[in-house]
Amino acid sequence: MVQLTIDIPEDIQKVIESHSNIDWETIAQQSLLDYARRLARVEALLEKSEFTDEDAVEFDKRFKAGLAKHYRS
């Protein structure tokens, strides 16, 4: 297994240190694994997608215009 070192803010470190009974290493490993699996699923879906960057820009414009119209009225 590969070892990973991360920097965390001091306030989070204090919380971790105050709960030494919790297996933080396992929590971090599981969180990274879950995130990597979700990312892999998204990438697999995107490989099959015919939705282009131009489609995304057009969708964004229409969506924002619809929101603006909704909240102005």
N, C-alpha and C positions, 0 to 999 in steps of 0.2 A: 504494500500500500504506500502511496505517496503522502508525504507530510506537507501540510499547508499551514503557514503562519499568517495571521491577520492582525491588523491594528484595530483596536476598539477604543471608543471614547472612555475617559476616566470614569464618568458617571455609570456607564454600563459595567465597567470592571468592578466598581464598588458593589453593584447589585450581585454580580456573579460571585464575588468573594463572600458576600454576606449569606449566600445560599450554597455553601460548600457541599451540602448533601445531594445536590443535583448534579447529574452526570452531563455537564455542559458539552463535553467532547462529542458524546452521542447525539445530543440535540443538534449541534452544529453539523455533524456528518449527515444526519437524517434530513435536515433542512436543505443542505446542498444537494443531496441526492434527489429529493423531491423536486427542487427547482430545475435541476438538470433534466429530469424525466419530462417535466412539463415543457421545457424548452425544446427537447427532442420531438415531442408530439407536435408542437407548433411548427417546427421546421419541416416535419414530414407533411403536414397539411399545406404549408406554403409551397413545397415542391410541386404539388399537384394543382395549385391555384392558377387560374388564368387572369386573376385580378392584377392589373399592372400598376405601376407607380402613378401613371397618368389617371387611371381609374380612381386611385386613392385620393388624389388631389381634387378631382371633380366631386367625389363623394363628400370630402371635407367641406368644400365650398357650399354644396347644397345643404348639408347638415347644419352648418353654421348659419346659413341664410334662414333656414327653417326655425332654428332656435331664436334668432334675432326677431323674426316676425312674430313668433309665439309670445315672447316676453315684452314686445313693444305694444301688443294689443291688450 
